[in-house]
Amino acid sequence: MAAEKKISLVNRKAFHDYEILEKIEAGIVLQGTEIKSVRQGRVSFKDCYARVIDNELWIVNMHITPYDHGGYANHDPSRNRKLLLHKREMSRLIGKVEERGFTLVPLRLYFVNSRAKLELGLGRGKKNYDKRKDIAKRDMDRDAQRELKNKYRVKL
């Protein structure tokens, strides 16, 4: 039986700002009411990244809005959250991030069998001309698809 993935949130800005070379799935440590807010989709990836603190990976600046009915049990919305990876994966990623200047950015937050998972992307920042080139290519592809659609449209 395959694990069911329910996509909760996607960080589309990461694909615009970074050239993603590799994707990694990591677990995320959440407090009690944080998971309820994540299930409601109340997460912001703005200026969010993963960083190494004491040989562990932590997600920094991920804003999870406090749960409406949490009361005193609510959490700090922008606290650092620990990422769960196998030791071998973690040491390999730490080496790449520290040596070659790559950045770990969150791409998606989803649930696998009711556990929150974060898909990280090992990426290199894009320059402005690369971003413009990508936008131009996307526009050309969209125009080509539009032309093909109009060409093969059945006229009644």
C-alpha positions in Angstrom: 0.0 0.0 0.0 1.5 3.3 -1.1 1.6 6.2 1.3 -0.9 8.9 0.5 0.5 12.4 0.0 -1.8 15.3 0.7 -0.2 18.5 -0.4 -0.9 21.3 1.9 1.3 24.2 0.7 3.7 25.0 -2.1 6.4 27.6 -2.1 6.2 28.8 -5.7 8.6 31.7 -5.1 11.4 29.3 -4.4 11.3 28.0 -8.0 11.5 31.6 -9.2 14.4 32.7 -7.0 16.5 29.5 -7.0 17.7 26.9 -9.4 16.7 23.7 -7.6 19.3 20.9 -8.1 18.1 18.3 -5.6 14.9 17.6 -3.6 14.9 16.0 -0.1 12.0 15.0 2.1 12.4 15.8 5.8 10.2 15.5 8.8 9.4 18.6 10.9 9.1 18.8 14.7 5.9 20.7 15.5 4.3 21.6 18.8 0.7 20.7 19.7 -1.4 23.5 18.1 1.1 24.1 15.3 -0.1 21.0 13.5 -3.7 22.2 13.6 -2.7 25.5 12.0 -0.7 23.7 9.3 -3.7 21.5 8.5 -5.7 24.7 8.1 -3.0 26.0 5.7 -2.0 28.9 7.8 1.8 28.8 7.0 3.9 31.4 5.3 7.2 30.5 3.5 8.2 34.1 3.0 12.0 34.5 3.7 12.2 31.0 5.0 15.3 28.7 4.7 17.0 25.9 6.4 20.2 26.4 8.3 22.7 24.3 10.3 22.8 24.9 14.1 24.9 22.5 16.2 25.2 19.9 13.4 21.4 19.8 13.0 19.1 21.3 10.4 16.6 23.9 11.5 14.0 25.7 9.5 14.2 29.5 10.1 11.6 32.2 9.6 8.7 29.8 8.7 5.6 31.6 10.1 2.8 29.3 11.4 -0.1 31.4 12.5 -1.3 30.6 16.1 -4.3 28.3 16.2 -7.6 30.2 16.8 -8.8 28.0 19.6 -5.4 27.3 21.2 -5.6 29.7 24.2 -2.6 29.4 26.5 -1.3 26.4 24.6 -0.4 28.5 21.5 3.1 28.6 20.2 5.5 31.3 19.0 4.6 31.8 15.4 8.1 32.3 14.0 10.2 30.0 16.2 13.0 27.8 14.6 11.8 24.3 14.0 14.0 21.2 13.9 14.1 19.1 10.7 14.3 15.3 11.0 16.7 13.5 8.5 18.8 10.4 8.6 22.4 11.2 9.8 24.0 10.3 6.5 21.6 12.6 4.5 22.1 15.4 7.1 25.9 15.2 6.9 25.9 15.2 3.1 23.6 18.3 3.0 25.6 20.1 5.6 28.7 19.5 3.6 27.2 20.9 0.4 25.7 23.9 2.1 28.9 24.9 3.9 31.4 24.2 1.1 29.7 25.1 -2.2 27.4 28.0 -1.2 24.1 26.2 -1.8 20.9 27.1 0.1 18.3 24.8 1.5 14.8 26.2 0.8 11.4 24.7 1.6 9.5 23.8 -1.5 6.4 22.0 -0.2 4.7 21.1 3.1 2.5 18.1 2.9 1.2 15.2 5.0 2.2 11.5 4.6 0.0 9.2 6.7 -1.0 12.2 9.0 2.7 13.2 9.6 3.9 16.6 8.4 6.7 16.5 5.9 8.7 19.3 4.4 10.3 19.0 0.9 13.6 20.9 0.9 15.3 21.9 -2.3 19.1 22.3 -2.5 19.3 25.3 -4.7 21.6 28.0 -6.0 20.3 31.6 -6.2 19.4 32.8 -9.6 20.6 36.1 -11.1 18.1 38.6 -12.4 18.9 37.8 -16.0 18.2 34.1 -15.4 14.8 35.0 -13.9 14.0 37.1 -17.0 15.1 34.3 -19.3 12.8 31.8 -17.5 9.8 34.2 -17.7 10.4 34.7 -21.4 10.7 31.0 -22.0 7.4 30.4 -20.0 5.6 33.1 -22.1 6.9 31.5 -25.4 5.7 28.1 -24.3 2.3 29.4 -23.3 1.9 31.2 -26.7 2.9 28.0 -28.6 0.4 25.9 -26.6 -2.3 28.5 -27.4 -1.5 28.4 -31.1 -1.6 24.6 -31.1 -4.9 24.7 -29.3 -6.4 27.1 -31.8 -5.0 25.2 -34.8 -6.6 21.9 -33.9 -9.8 23.3 -32.6 -12.8 21.8 -34.4 -14.9 24.4 -36.1 -18.7 23.9 -36.2 
